[in-house]
Amino acid sequence: MAPAAPRQRPAWAAALARRLAVTAAVLGGLWGLWEGYRWLWSTEGWTRPFVVDYLTMPHIHEMFQRLLEPSRSEGPLLIGLLLKSAAFTAREALAGFALGALIGFTIGVVLHHSLFLQRGLLPFIVASQTVPILAIAPMVVIWLGGKGLPVWVPVAVIAAYLTFFPVTINTLRGLGSADPRALELMRSYAASPWKVLWKVKVPASLPYVFTALKVSATASVVGAIIGELPSGIQDGLGGAILNFNQYYSLEPASLWATNIVAAALGIAFFGAVVGAEKLVVRRAPEHVG
Amino acid sequence: MTHEHAAAAVHIAGVSKVFGKGGTHALDDIELEFQPGEFISLIGPSGCGKSTLLRVIGDLLEPSEGLVRIGGKTAHQARLDRDYGMVFQDPVLYDWRTVARNIGLPLEMMGWDRRRRAERVQAMIELVELGGFADHHPWQLSGGMQQRVAIARAFAFEPALLLMDEPFGALDEMTRERMNIELLRIWGASGSTVVFVTHSIAEAVFLSTRVVVMSPRPGRVAGIVPVDLPYPRVFETREDSRFFELVTAVRELLRGGAPAPVGVEA
């Protein structure tokens, strides 16, 4: 009987294991920094830049512990409550992300085809992003609120406002990155501008667009959370943050726990875009960013 | 246009091209006529305007003066009618498309349906001997194979005219000589007219029915060398004494128009 061949771990499994190890090392390192800083400052009694105690820097394990405790006496677990809030915010952020990406891409395409519009409009598009979102949000809520629309619609619009800008800028850049000889080839086929756009320019722009979408994915979550504040929406993470802010002196770990969930939501959005990019963008391996 | 010109594959009359205001004089009063089925090489030093002339023929550049007719049509109309195929020095393949979908691109542009496209693409893949690579992506192929994909793409819609801008310039000598023989085989099977830009004298003589020698600044036709070597041309053709005579004739013209020992038209 032939000896059984030694079982080889497939390459993807090894890569995954390596990645998990790196992630664990980074998390462990951050945990060590936080707890080490906390330990040093509290044993030495240092007060600069701020006093370290259970209020300013709760233990990390307390934050995670808090997730598994009831939100209030006899209430559901905090994690359940926060996941529900996260789902609510995720819907706003997703709608805002989709809307913003679509608008951003469309503006990019239009500006690419008209230097006149590009010169005229681009400064205002840039200016739109210098206005703080906190100043815009209440106006959007006033304009769109109480029109029979679901309450989360104004929030999605606010998220879209944060989302579209990087997409516009990178779409513009990406459409212009098409190989001039590829464009010459299309010209030799007497291709319509529409075909040139879809067959050459848009595929060439995708790596740029996805870079923007990664930025926008996390921005849309931030936009949704901030948008909830002036809307008075209690069901999302924004509401939870506002709520736990008020109880911070009593239970600081709750706010930190909420932040963890908010961060996880942002990472999930980011990860979804990375996954979509892998499915959509097929290029030479050395071009994959 | 007079009747006799209507039959010419390419008719170039008094074409000049100046880039920018009072800028480079790339082409000066070019007069040429190529017959259907000819294989024409344009050869000359850098800056002689051979690539510019190719782009003027293909209506990718407008001439400053003069006119170009392709099969009796204006160059512009010929481009709109997709009467010619184009191959560049770089294969210019789309990374995100497979070999088959790269070859099928012009057919897509022309609105061929999926089945007809698949059949033609398959035939082209066999013609350029890339069987088994249909689903590969360009970056998985060698430089020579990529250029074969570009050639298959250009021939896919059977254009009457093929414009090639130093298509083998980036390949090594061995691959280049093999590709030359393949190109002649494909050209022989297609019956197309080829206009081929190169700066290799041997390549020009080996491939062509006629070699158009150009001189630089401004780009002018220095002379035309008809090549009377019989087809099919094979590896041994390059060792033929007649081949060397013709190479010498082209070289003499390139060096400044000294009278060549063999028949020179202009």
Interface residues (C-beta under 8 A of the other chain):
Chain A: D179 R181 A182 E184 L185 M186 R187 S188 Y189 A190 A191 K195 K199 V200 P203 L206 V281 R282 R283 A284 P285 H287
Chain B: G58 L60 R79 L80 D81 R82 Y84 G85 M86 F88 D90 V92 Y94 D95 W96 L105 P106 E108 M109 M110 H137 P138 W139 L163
